[in-house]
Amino acid sequence: MESKESIIRAMEQSGKPMKGSEIADASGVDKKDVDKLIKKLVAEGKIDSPVRCYYAIVK
């Protein structure tokens, strides 16, 4: 899915944990879609939440 790739790319470029709204701004994906995709990416083990409301790529 293209949106998942956009989210992961934006997070990789940032290099630091990001809020959902920051991910939406950086990736160009709608905030509501980002929220849904974050849940899927967390379930897949691709990202995690090191601090409440922030998300980072799992390395």
Gaussian input, Z-matrix of N, CA and C with variables (Angstrom, degrees):
# hf/3-21g

backbone

0 1
 N
 C     1     B1
 C     2     B2     1     A1
 N     3     B3     2     A2     1     D1
 C     4     B4     3     A3     2     D2
 C     5     B5     4     A4     3     D3
 N     6     B6     5     A5     4     D4
 C     7     B7     6     A6     5     D5
 C     8     B8     7     A7     6     D6
 N     9     B9     8     A8     7     D7
 C    10    B10     9     A9     8     D8
 C    11    B11    10    A10     9     D9
 N    12    B12    11    A11    10    D10
 C    13    B13    12    A12    11    D11
 C    14    B14    13    A13    12    D12
 N    15    B15    14    A14    13    D13
 C    16    B16    15    A15    14    D14
 C    17    B17    16    A16    15    D15
 N    18    B18    17    A17    16    D16
 C    19    B19    18    A18    17    D17
 C    20    B20    19    A19    18    D18
 N    21    B21    20    A20    19    D19
 C    22    B22    21    A21    20    D20
 C    23    B23    22    A22    21    D21
 N    24    B24    23    A23    22    D22
 C    25    B25    24    A24    23    D23
 C    26    B26    25    A25    24    D24
 N    27    B27    26    A26    25    D25
 C    28    B28    27    A27    26    D26
 C    29    B29    28    A28    27    D27
 N    30    B30    29    A29    28    D28
 C    31    B31    30    A30    29    D29
 C    32    B32    31    A31    30    D30
 N    33    B33    32    A32    31    D31
 C    34    B34    33    A33    32    D32
 C    35    B35    34    A34    33    D33
 N    36    B36    35    A35    34    D34
 C    37    B37    36    A36    35    D35
 C    38    B38    37    A37    36    D36
 N    39    B39    38    A38    37    D37
 C    40    B40    39    A39    38    D38
 C    41    B41    40    A40    39    D39
 N    42    B42    41    A41    40    D40
 C    43    B43    42    A42    41    D41
 C    44    B44    43    A43    42    D42
 N    45    B45    44    A44    43    D43
 C    46    B46    45    A45    44    D44
 C    47    B47    46    A46    45    D45
 N    48    B48    47    A47    46    D46
 C    49    B49    48    A48    47    D47
 C    50    B50    49    A49    48    D48
 N    51    B51    50    A50    49    D49
 C    52    B52    51    A51    50    D50
 C    53    B53    52    A52    51    D51
 N    54    B54    53    A53    52    D52
 C    55    B55    54    A54    53    D53
 C    56    B56    55    A55    54    D54
 N    57    B57    56    A56    55    D55
 C    58    B58    57    A57    56    D56
 C    59    B59    58    A58    57    D57
 N    60    B60    59    A59    58    D58
 C    61    B61    60    A60    59    D59
 C    62    B62    61    A61    60    D60
 N    63    B63    62    A62    61    D61
 C    64    B64    63    A63    62    D62
 C    65    B65    64    A64    63    D63
 N    66    B66    65    A65    64    D64
 C    67    B67    66    A66    65    D65
 C    68    B68    67    A67    66    D66
 N    69    B69    68    A68    67    D67
 C    70    B70    69    A69    68    D68
 C    71    B71    70    A70    69    D69
 N    72    B72    71    A71    70    D70
 C    73    B73    72    A72    71    D71
 C    74    B74    73    A73    72    D72
 N    75    B75    74    A74    73    D73
 C    76    B76    75    A75    74    D74
 C    77    B77    76    A76    75    D75
 N    78    B78    77    A77    76    D76
 C    79    B79    78    A78    77    D77
 C    80    B80    79    A79    78    D78
 N    81    B81    80    A80    79    D79
 C    82    B82    81    A81    80    D80
 C    83    B83    82    A82    81    D81
 N    84    B84    83    A83    82    D82
 C    85    B85    84    A84    83    D83
 C    86    B86    85    A85    84    D84
 N    87    B87    86    A86    85    D85
 C    88    B88    87    A87    86    D86
 C    89    B89    88    A88    87    D87
 N    90    B90    89    A89    88    D88
 C    91    B91    90    A90    89    D89
 C    92    B92    91    A91    90    D90
 N    93    B93    92    A92    91    D91
 C    94    B94    93    A93    92    D92
 C    95    B95    94    A94    93    D93
 N    96    B96    95    A95    94    D94
 C    97    B97    96    A96    95    D95
 C    98    B98    97    A97    96    D96
 N    99    B99    98    A98    97    D97
 C   100   B100    99    A99    98    D98
 C   101   B101   100   A100    99    D99
 N   102   B102   101   A101   100   D100
 C   103   B103   102   A102   101   D101
 C   104   B104   103   A103   102   D102
 N   105   B105   104   A104   103   D103
 C   106   B106   105   A105   104   D104
 C   107   B107   106   A106   105   D105
 N   108   B108   107   A107   106   D106
 C   109   B109   108   A108   107   D107
 C   110   B110   109   A109   108   D108
 N   111   B111   110   A110   109   D109
 C   112   B112   111   A111   110   D110
 C   113   B113   112   A112   111   D111
 N   114   B114   113   A113   112   D112
 C   115   B115   114   A114   113   D113
 C   116   B116   115   A115   114   D114
 N   117   B117   116   A116   115   D115
 C   118   B118   117   A117   116   D116
 C   119   B119   118   A118   117   D117
 N   120   B120   119   A119   118   D118
 C   121   B121   120   A120   119   D119
 C   122   B122   121   A121   120   D120
 N   123   B123   122   A122   121   D121
 C   124   B124   123   A123   122   D122
 C   125   B125   124   A124   123   D123
 N   126   B126   125   A125   124   D124
 C   127   B127   126   A126   125   D125
 C   128   B128   127   A127   126   D126
 N   129   B129   128   A128   127   D127
 C   130   B130   129   A129   128   D128
 C   131   B131   130   A130   129   D129
 N   132   B132   131   A131   130   D130
 C   133   B133   132   A132   131   D131
 C   134   B134   133   A133   132   D132
 N   135   B135   134   A134   133   D133
 C   136   B136   135   A135   134   D134
 C   137   B137   136   A136   135   D135
 N   138   B138   137   A137   136   D136
 C   139   B139   138   A138   137   D137
 C   140   B140   139   A139   138   D138
 N   141   B141   140   A140   139   D139
 C   142   B142   141   A141   140   D140
 C   143   B143   142   A142   141   D141
 N   144   B144   143   A143   142   D142
 C   145   B145   144   A144   143   D143
 C   146   B146   145   A145   144   D144
 N   147   B147   146   A146   145   D145
 C   148   B148   147   A147   146   D146
 C   149   B149   148   A148   147   D147
 N   150   B150   149   A149   148   D148
 C   151   B151   150   A150   149   D149
 C   152   B152   151   A151   150   D150
 N   153   B153   152   A152   151   D151
 C   154   B154   153   A153   152   D152
 C   155   B155   154   A154   153   D153
 N   156   B156   155   A155   154   D154
 C   157   B157   156   A156   155   D155
 C   158   B158   157   A157   156   D156
 N   159   B159   158   A158   157   D157
 C   160   B160   159   A159   158   D158
 C   161   B161   160   A160   159   D159
 N   162   B162   161   A161   160   D160
 C   163   B163   162   A162   161   D161
 C   164   B164   163   A163   162   D162
 N   165   B165   164   A164   163   D163
 C   166   B166   165   A165   164   D164
 C   167   B167   166   A166   165   D165
 N   168   B168   167   A167   166   D166
 C   169   B169   168   A168   167   D167
 C   170   B170   169   A169   168   D168
 N   171   B171   170   A170   169   D169
 C   172   B172   171   A171   170   D170
 C   173   B173   172   A172   171   D171
 N   174   B174   173   A173   172   D172
 C   175   B175   174   A174   173   D173
 C   176   B176   175   A175   174   D174

   B1=1.4601
   B2=1.5292
   B3=1.3011
   B4=1.4594
   B5=1.5275
   B6=1.3155
   B7=1.4630
   B8=1.5250
   B9=1.3317
   B10=1.4661
   B11=1.5218
   B12=1.3289
   B13=1.4646
   B14=1.5262
   B15=1.3306
   B16=1.4654
   B17=1.5187
   B18=1.3204
   B19=1.4650
   B20=1.5192
   B21=1.3218
   B22=1.4617
   B23=1.5239
   B24=1.3232
   B25=1.4619
   B26=1.5324
   B27=1.3222
   B28=1.4746
   B29=1.5258
   B30=1.3223
   B31=1.4643
   B32=1.5273
   B33=1.3313
   B34=1.4639
   B35=1.5264
   B36=1.3305
   B37=1.4641
   B38=1.5202
   B39=1.3095
   B40=1.4608
   B41=1.5250
   B42=1.3194
   B43=1.4491
   B44=1.5206
   B45=1.3327
   B46=1.4595
   B47=1.5168
   B48=1.3251
   B49=1.4717
   B50=1.5253
   B51=1.3279
   B52=1.4591
   B53=1.5208
   B54=1.3276
   B55=1.4605
   B56=1.5288
   B57=1.3278
   B58=1.4579
   B59=1.5167
   B60=1.3345
   B61=1.4657
   B62=1.5230
   B63=1.3275
   B64=1.4696
   B65=1.5241
   B66=1.3201
   B67=1.4630
   B68=1.5231
   B69=1.3333
   B70=1.4647
   B71=1.5265
   B72=1.3334
   B73=1.4645
   B74=1.5259
   B75=1.3258
   B76=1.4646
   B77=1.5294
   B78=1.3310
   B79=1.4663
   B80=1.5210
   B81=1.3220
   B82=1.4589
   B83=1.5181
   B84=1.3280
   B85=1.4648
   B86=1.5276
   B87=1.3335
   B88=1.4635
   B89=1.5328
   B90=1.3274
   B91=1.4769
   B92=1.5249
   B93=1.3221
   B94=1.4718
   B95=1.5228
   B96=1.3309
   B97=1.4664
   B98=1.5254
   B99=1.3394
   B100=1.4663
   B101=1.5272
   B102=1.3268
   B103=1.4726
   B104=1.5289
   B105=1.3305
   B106=1.4623
   B107=1.5257
   B108=1.3331
   B109=1.4579
   B110=1.5261
   B111=1.3301
   B112=1.4670
   B113=1.5290
   B114=1.3162
   B115=1.4659
   B116=1.5245
   B117=1.3357
   B118=1.4650
   B119=1.5263
   B120=1.3372
   B121=1.4609
   B122=1.5302
   B123=1.3250
   B124=1.4686
   B125=1.5355
   B126=1.3297
   B127=1.4701
   B128=1.5314
   B129=1.3302
   B130=1.4701
   B131=1.5312
   B132=1.3279
   B133=1.4574
   B134=1.5174
   B135=1.3287
   B136=1.4640
   B137=1.5257
   B138=1.3290
   B139=1.4614
   B140=1.5226
   B141=1.3286
   B142=1.4629
   B143=1.5209
   B144=1.3178
   B145=1.4599
   B146=1.5233
   B147=1.3484
   B148=1.4664
   B149=1.5287
   B150=1.3317
   B151=1.4573
   B152=1.5214
   B153=1.3084
   B154=1.4671
   B155=1.5297
   B156=1.3243
   B157=1.4701
   B158=1.5137
   B159=1.3171
   B160=1.4456
   B161=1.5261
   B162=1.3245
   B163=1.4685
   B164=1.5148
   B165=1.3287
   B166=1.4492
   B167=1.5342
   B168=1.3122
   B169=1.4642
   B170=1.5303
   B171=1.3312
   B172=1.4628
   B173=1.5200
   B174=1.3472
   B175=1.4776
   B176=1.4891
   A1=108.84
   A2=116.32
   A3=122.82
   A4=112.50
   A5=118.05
   A6=121.24
   A7=111.75
   A8=116.81
   A9=119.90
   A10=109.75
   A11=116.33
   A12=120.64
   A13=110.66
   A14=117.31
   A15=121.13
   A16=111.01
   A17=116.40
   A18=121.30
   A19=110.23
   A20=117.18
   A21=120.76
   A22=110.35
   A23=117.76
   A24=121.57
   A25=110.62
   A26=117.46
   A27=121.72
   A28=110.50
   A29=117.00
   A30=120.77
   A31=111.22
   A32=116.76
   A33=120.27
   A34=110.52
   A35=116.88
   A36=121.33
   A37=111.15
   A38=116.62
   A39=120.85
   A40=111.21
   A41=116.16
   A42=120.60
   A43=114.49
   A44=117.47
   A45=121.16
   A46=108.78
   A47=118.23
   A48=120.15
   A49=111.03
   A50=116.12
   A51=121.89
   A52=111.24
   A53=115.99
   A54=121.98
   A55=108.37
   A56=116.28
   A57=120.75
   A58=112.73
   A59=116.95
   A60=119.97
   A61=111.24
   A62=117.52
   A63=121.02
   A64=110.34
   A65=116.36
   A66=120.94
   A67=109.64
   A68=116.73
   A69=121.23
   A70=110.64
   A71=117.14
   A72=121.10
   A73=111.34
   A74=116.92
   A75=121.52
   A76=112.72
   A77=116.61
   A78=120.11
   A79=113.64
   A80=116.86
   A81=119.73
   A82=113.19
   A83=116.62
   A84=122.48
   A85=107.89
   A86=116.96
   A87=121.77
   A88=110.84
   A89=116.65
   A90=122.93
   A91=111.80
   A92=118.14
   A93=120.51
   A94=110.76
   A95=116.40
   A96=120.33
   A97=110.95
   A98=116.26
   A99=120.56
   A100=109.60
   A101=117.14
   A102=120.84
   A103=111.20
   A104=117.05
   A105=120.92
   A106=111.15
   A107=115.55
   A108=119.80
   A109=112.08
   A110=117.52
   A111=120.45
   A112=109.14
   A113=117.56
   A114=120.89
   A115=110.99
   A116=116.68
   A117=120.68
   A118=110.80
   A119=116.64
   A120=120.50
   A121=111.53
   A122=117.24
   A123=121.00
   A124=109.07
   A125=117.10
   A126=121.46
   A127=111.02
   A128=116.44
   A129=120.97
   A130=111.74
   A131=117.01
   A132=120.70
   A133=114.39
   A134=117.92
   A135=121.09
   A136=112.50
   A137=116.90
   A138=121.07
   A139=108.47
   A140=115.01
   A141=119.41
   A142=108.71
   A143=115.07
   A144=121.28
   A145=108.81
   A146=117.34
   A147=119.71
   A148=113.00
   A149=116.08
   A150=123.34
   A151=106.62
   A152=117.19
   A153=120.77
   A154=111.30
   A155=116.18
   A156=125.32
   A157=114.49
   A158=119.04
   A159=122.63
   A160=108.50
   A161=115.95
   A162=121.08
   A163=110.00
   A164=116.03
   A165=122.24
   A166=109.93
   A167=115.68
   A168=122.22
   A169=108.36
   A170=116.45
   A171=121.41
   A172=107.00
   A173=115.03
   A174=118.58
   A175=111.16
   D1=129.85
   D2=-175.40
   D3=-62.02
   D4=-39.29
   D5=-178.14
   D6=-64.25
   D7=-40.10
   D8=177.51
   D9=-60.48
   D10=-43.30
   D11=-179.94
   D12=-63.73
   D13=-39.18
   D14=178.65
   D15=-63.53
   D16=-41.17
   D17=179.42
   D18=-65.01
   D19=-47.57
   D20=-179.57
   D21=-63.21
   D22=-42.50
   D23=179.23
   D24=-60.73
   D25=-45.16
   D26=-179.98
   D27=-62.90
   D28=-39.49
   D29=-179.92
   D30=-69.74
   D31=-38.31
   D32=177.97
   D33=-64.44
   D34=-41.73
   D35=-178.94
   D36=-66.16
   D37=-34.26
   D38=179.72
   D39=-67.11
   D40=-45.38
   D41=179.37
   D42=76.21
   D43=7.47
   D44=178.80
   D45=-143.63
   D46=160.74
   D47=177.08
   D48=-58.93
   D49=141.97
   D50=-176.36
   D51=-129.31
   D52=151.45
   D53=172.27
   D54=-79.76
   D55=161.52
   D56=178.86
   D57=-57.14
   D58=-41.10
   D59=-179.30
   D60=-67.23
   D61=-35.15
   D62=176.98
   D63=-67.24
   D64=-39.36
   D65=178.07
   D66=-63.97
   D67=-43.06
   D68=179.00
   D69=-60.29
   D70=-46.12
   D71=179.75
   D72=-62.96
   D73=-44.41
   D74=-176.06
   D75=-72.06
   D76=-32.50
   D77=-175.54
   D78=-94.47
   D79=-19.89
   D80=-177.11
   D81=80.28
   D82=10.46
   D83=178.87
   D84=-94.77
   D85=139.66
   D86=179.89
   D87=-56.16
   D88=140.89
   D89=-176.51
   D90=-55.36
   D91=-42.40
   D92=-179.80
   D93=-63.29
   D94=-40.01
   D95=177.87
   D96=-67.96
   D97=-38.90
   D98=178.06
   D99=-59.45
   D100=-45.52
   D101=-179.45
   D102=-58.65
   D103=-42.74
   D104=179.42
   D105=-67.11
   D106=-43.81
   D107=-177.28
   D108=-70.61
   D109=-31.95
   D110=176.40
   D111=-59.98
   D112=-44.49
   D113=179.23
   D114=-59.78
   D115=-41.25
   D116=179.16
   D117=-67.13
   D118=-43.21
   D119=-179.04
   D120=-66.20
   D121=-35.99
   D122=176.12
   D123=-65.07
   D124=-44.55
   D125=179.81
   D126=-62.72
   D127=-33.24
   D128=179.36
   D129=-80.10
   D130=-9.44
   D131=179.41
   D132=81.68
   D133=14.19
   D134=-178.77
   D135=-85.50
   D136=-29.45
   D137=175.61
   D138=-134.02
   D139=161.91
   D140=176.05
   D141=-140.60
   D142=178.77
   D143=-178.80
   D144=-118.50
   D145=92.39
   D146=-178.39
   D147=-69.34
   D148=-27.80
   D149=178.72
   D150=-136.84
   D151=144.82
   D152=-177.47
   D153=-50.62
   D154=130.01
   D155=178.29
   D156=71.70
   D157=7.61
   D158=175.04
   D159=-119.40
   D160=148.25
   D161=-177.07
   D162=-130.42
   D163=146.24
   D164=-179.33
   D165=-141.86
   D166=155.68
   D167=177.10
   D168=-69.34
   D169=138.19
   D170=175.08
   D171=-80.21
   D172=129.64
   D173=-178.88
   D174=-110.35

